[in-house]
Amino acid sequence: MVLTEVFPNPTVKQVVFQIQFPSLFYLESKVGELQLKIMDRFPESALLLRRRVVFADIGPEGKMQRVAEELEQDADQTRKLWQFATQDRSVELSIQSNSLSITSERHKTYRLGEGERFRDTIETVTRAFLEVVAVPRITRIGLRYVDDCPVPRLETDSFLAHYNTTLPLARFDLGTAREMSLHARVLRGRHWLSFSERLDAGSGEPRLTLDFDGYATDIASEDFLAVTDELHDLIVDEFERSIKEPVYEYMRRRKGE
């Protein structure tokens, strides 16, 4: 089936959109102009400094002085990160010299229904950014969905009634499992998909995490939204391959039901 409804209790816990581009040395001078364009949507702001940490194995004959000299030659030891957030900080925008990221912790819908749609946020913010900063081509666009899915009980038949799992249940008994995982990176059409499925039953309530990360490379800037739509459709298709009707029923429940 194709997702055509907005679920009151979605399994998705985090969605991340990101574009990457060659480092822009003049970006700092443009951040204020961008801030004015997005201030209504992202009123909270902060500037963070991230310093590179190096772990060096200098060996018995090594000298810390040489390591220090090499670090001094690296002009990019400290990176500036401009961060903007909604009033409740559930949606954050992060900008560095070579990337723009939007992270949502309250995702309900990408483009269906009314109200707050993640696609609208992507379009508004990215268009504002591209108006301020001339980026002719985007080196990478990524869209990632992380779903925290219910596991009613650690019993194989019940689990298989909920999921078309990729976990090796034919070989390992689910009832004795503390952890199982699978990771794959595959080409789907002209885009890439990284997928991971992880069962954690080591402590507390069992959790199944489904992680879908679709990405494309070398994209004309004006095509960013069309490509993001394609990545979203790729992820939705894989999500529907992973779940069965009991999970749809779970997502249709309202809190307290």
LUMVEXFI-432737 format. One line per field, with one value per residue (C-alpha): x, y, z; residue in one letter. Coordinates in Angstrom, 2 decimals. Each point is the difference from the previous one (the first is absolute). Layout:
! LUMVEXFI-432737
px	[X|...]
py	[Y|...]
pz	[Z|...]
code	[a|...]
! end
This chain:
! LUMVEXFI-432737
px	[0.00|1.03|-0.06|-2.93|-0.76|1.53|0.39|-0.71|2.61|2.81|2.98|2.42|1.96|2.46|0.27|3.12|0.38|3.45|1.70|3.76|2.02|3.61|1.25|-1.06|2.50|-2.35|-2.95|0.47|-0.75|-3.34|-1.36|-1.61|-1.94|-1.23|-0.97|-2.35|-1.73|-0.69|-0.39|-3.78|0.36|3.26|0.13|2.64|3.62|3.52|3.56|2.01|3.72|1.18|3.67|1.54|1.28|2.93|0.98|3.61|2.06|3.46|1.74|3.04|2.09|-2.72|0.03|-2.99|1.68|-0.39|-3.70|-0.45|1.76|-2.29|-3.08|1.19|0.20|-3.67|-1.99|-3.31|0.52|-3.03|-3.29|-2.83|-3.50|-2.97|-3.06|-3.63|-3.01|-3.74|-1.38|-0.34|3.34|-1.64|1.23|3.58|1.91|3.81|2.32|3.72|2.34|-0.79|-3.45|-3.56|-2.01|-3.60|-0.87|-3.55|-0.94|-3.76|-0.53|-3.60|-0.09|2.26|-2.54|-3.43|-2.79|0.06|1.99|3.70|1.50|3.70|0.18|-1.21|2.75|2.63|-1.22|-0.26|3.39|1.97|-1.42|0.82|3.53|0.52|-1.28|2.64|2.83|0.68|0.59|-0.21|0.24|-0.63|2.52|-2.39|-3.64|-1.04|-3.32|0.01|-2.88|0.55|-2.99|-0.45|-2.36|-2.04|0.98|-2.98|1.99|3.18|-1.67|0.74|-3.56|-1.19|3.01|-0.51|-3.66|1.14|3.08|1.53|3.28|3.50|1.29|1.28|-2.84|0.28|3.39|-0.28|-2.92|-1.64|-0.87|3.68|1.17|1.44|1.03|-0.33|0.76|0.41|1.43|-0.11|0.89|-1.59|-0.61|-3.69|-0.48|2.32|0.13|1.60|-1.68|1.70|-2.28|0.45|-2.27|0.97|-1.70|1.06|-1.32|2.88|-1.70|-3.47|-2.71|1.11|0.48|0.21|1.69|-0.43|2.42|-0.44|2.58|-0.54|2.45|0.93|3.20|0.91|-3.35|-0.82|-1.15|-3.34|-0.83|0.40|-3.70|-0.78|2.94|-1.06|-3.50|1.58|2.02|-3.13|-1.90|2.91|-0.05|-3.79|0.18|2.62|-1.94|-3.10|2.10|1.01|-3.31|-3.32|-3.58|0.41|2.55|-2.40|-2.62|2.50|0.70|-3.73|-0.52|-0.16|1.92|-1.81|-1.82]
py	[0.00|3.64|2.25|2.39|0.93|2.02|-2.24|1.37|-2.35|-0.34|-2.24|2.57|1.71|2.09|1.32|1.71|1.89|1.13|1.62|0.09|2.34|1.14|2.03|3.63|2.33|2.99|-1.81|1.71|3.40|-1.32|-1.70|3.16|0.57|-3.59|0.31|2.89|-2.11|-2.95|1.75|-0.43|-3.76|-0.38|2.71|-1.72|0.32|-0.81|-0.06|-3.06|-0.58|-3.55|-0.74|-2.97|-2.72|-2.11|-3.38|-0.63|-3.15|1.54|-3.25|-0.32|2.22|2.53|3.61|2.03|3.08|-1.40|-0.67|3.56|1.42|-1.96|1.26|3.58|-0.45|-1.04|3.23|-1.82|-1.21|1.92|-0.10|2.44|-1.40|2.33|-1.54|1.16|-1.62|0.26|1.35|-3.49|-1.11|-3.04|1.08|1.22|1.51|-0.33|1.73|-0.54|1.24|-3.07|-1.21|0.86|-2.43|0.01|-2.43|-0.63|-1.85|0.49|-1.28|-0.75|0.31|0.75|1.41|-1.45|1.87|3.52|1.77|-0.52|-2.06|-0.79|0.57|3.58|0.64|-1.46|2.13|3.25|-0.28|-1.32|2.54|2.80|-1.38|-0.23|3.56|1.24|-2.35|-0.78|-3.76|-1.19|-3.70|-2.06|-2.77|-2.12|0.01|-2.36|-0.86|-2.27|-1.54|-1.77|-2.05|-1.41|-2.93|-2.05|-3.54|-1.49|-3.00|-1.89|-2.83|-0.84|-0.51|3.25|1.91|-1.39|1.00|3.60|0.21|-1.23|-0.19|-0.26|-1.45|-3.61|-1.56|-3.30|-0.45|1.80|-0.36|3.34|-1.05|-0.32|3.12|3.03|1.76|-0.55|2.37|0.23|2.82|0.36|2.69|-0.46|1.91|0.58|1.49|3.01|0.55|-1.81|-1.44|-0.97|-2.18|-1.48|-2.09|-0.44|-1.91|0.94|-2.30|0.28|2.13|1.32|-0.16|-1.54|2.54|-0.35|2.87|0.41|2.52|1.17|2.38|0.93|2.22|1.39|1.64|2.81|1.78|3.34|2.32|0.76|-3.73|-0.42|-0.40|-2.41|-2.20|0.14|-1.15|-2.95|-0.90|0.21|-2.32|-2.45|-0.05|-0.37|-2.96|-1.69|0.77|-1.63|-3.05|-0.24|0.20|-1.88|0.88|-0.17|2.82|2.12|-0.62|1.07|3.27|0.71|-0.10|3.24|0.40|-1.65|-2.55]
pz	[0.00|-0.49|3.04|-0.46|3.61|2.81|3.03|3.49|1.50|-2.56|0.66|-1.43|2.77|-1.98|-3.54|-1.36|-3.27|-1.09|-2.95|-0.38|-2.24|-0.42|2.96|-0.33|1.64|-0.19|1.60|3.37|-1.56|-1.34|3.11|1.38|-3.22|0.05|3.67|-0.83|-2.65|2.33|3.36|0.13|-0.30|1.95|2.70|2.19|-1.10|1.15|-1.30|0.99|-0.47|-0.60|0.40|-1.70|2.34|-1.16|1.43|-1.02|0.45|0.17|0.97|2.22|-2.28|-0.72|1.03|1.07|-1.46|-3.51|0.59|1.27|-3.06|-2.33|1.83|-0.29|-3.77|-0.09|-0.36|0.52|3.55|1.25|-1.88|0.50|0.26|-0.26|1.58|-0.19|1.62|0.38|3.26|1.50|-1.56|-1.61|-3.45|-0.42|-2.89|0.01|-2.45|-0.50|-2.70|-2.13|1.09|1.01|2.14|1.27|2.79|1.21|3.18|-0.47|-3.52|-0.97|-3.77|-2.95|-2.45|0.86|1.76|1.37|2.67|0.63|-2.81|-0.06|-3.76|0.48|2.55|-2.35|-2.90|1.97|1.70|-2.98|-2.44|2.45|0.34|-3.76|-0.46|2.43|-0.96|-3.65|-0.10|-3.63|0.81|3.10|0.59|2.09|1.08|2.77|1.65|3.03|1.96|3.32|1.21|3.50|-0.53|2.50|0.96|1.88|1.18|-0.81|-1.83|-3.62|-1.30|1.57|-1.36|-3.52|0.16|0.44|-2.24|-3.22|1.85|-1.40|3.29|-0.11|2.01|-1.86|1.59|3.36|2.39|0.74|3.54|0.92|-1.83|1.70|-3.17|-3.75|-2.85|-3.74|-2.11|-3.78|-2.53|-3.40|-3.22|-0.70|-3.44|-0.11|3.78|2.92|3.08|3.24|2.10|3.43|2.20|3.64|2.79|3.53|2.71|2.43|2.64|0.55|-2.64|-3.33|-2.78|-3.77|-1.79|-3.76|-1.50|-3.61|-1.49|-3.65|-1.81|-3.41|-1.25|-2.40|-0.34|-1.62|2.78|-1.67|0.08|3.77|0.78|-2.83|1.04|3.65|-1.04|-1.80|3.09|2.15|-2.36|0.05|3.82|0.19|-2.37|2.18|3.18|-1.47|-0.88|3.67|1.88|0.02|0.93|3.83|-0.23|-2.06|2.69|2.68|-1.85|-0.33|3.78|1.85|3.23|2.88|-2.17]
code	[m|v|l|t|e|v|f|p|n|p|t|v|k|q|v|v|f|q|i|q|f|p|s|l|f|y|l|e|s|k|v|g|e|l|q|l|k|i|m|d|r|f|p|e|s|a|l|l|l|r|r|r|v|v|f|a|d|i|g|p|e|g|k|m|q|r|v|a|e|e|l|e|q|d|a|d|q|t|r|k|l|w|q|f|a|t|q|d|r|s|v|e|l|s|i|q|s|n|s|l|s|i|t|s|e|r|h|k|t|y|r|l|g|e|g|e|r|f|r|d|t|i|e|t|v|t|r|a|f|l|e|v|v|a|v|p|r|i|t|r|i|g|l|r|y|v|d|d|c|p|v|p|r|l|e|t|d|s|f|l|a|h|y|n|t|t|l|p|l|a|r|f|d|l|g|t|a|r|e|m|s|l|h|a|r|v|l|r|g|r|h|w|l|s|f|s|e|r|l|d|a|g|s|g|e|p|r|l|t|l|d|f|d|g|y|a|t|d|i|a|s|e|d|f|l|a|v|t|d|e|l|h|d|l|i|v|d|e|f|e|r|s|i|k|e|p|v|y|e|y|m|r|r|r|k|g|e]
! end
